[in-house]
């Protein structure tokens, strides 16, 4: 899903002309110009990838097109609605990043959960992306890892406080990733 959105951003930023964009970005690496937004290449295929689309880029799309290009299913409407709320100022991203400390991460987590379409996994990922590592995003792969590596049993996706990592607070998510 994230890769599809990054591919979409590359198409949006180049208006469908990947070759033209690559030529422009490669030219900016020749030492004569500075490129503030270099292309990202998939290490296996050397195919360029875009950045994650901005709220402005997403908000300009319609749900059907977004879903067709990225195969997001029911998530397309949630993503589009979120981007539109950010662009209109109803949701202020900076407020999520500022004003929270280690003592109020649960408050931030609860605030994120109130956004339609955000469950525990998405909220834990968002918190990790903005620098709060107490919540571990638990999905099927995380459960498999915990069962195989740590021998944990009867773990399900709703168990977002993985006890084995509590001793590493406030860096549980980083420890799990490591």
PyMOL commands that set and color helices and strands:
alter all, ss='L'
color gray80, all
select helices_A, chain A and resi 2-14+18-27+55-59+63-70+75-88+93-97+102-113+120-129+140-150+163-168+172-177
alter helices_A, ss='H'
color red, helices_A
select strands_A, chain A and resi 40-41+48-49
alter strands_A, ss='S'
color yellow, strands_A
deselect
rebuild
show_as cartoon
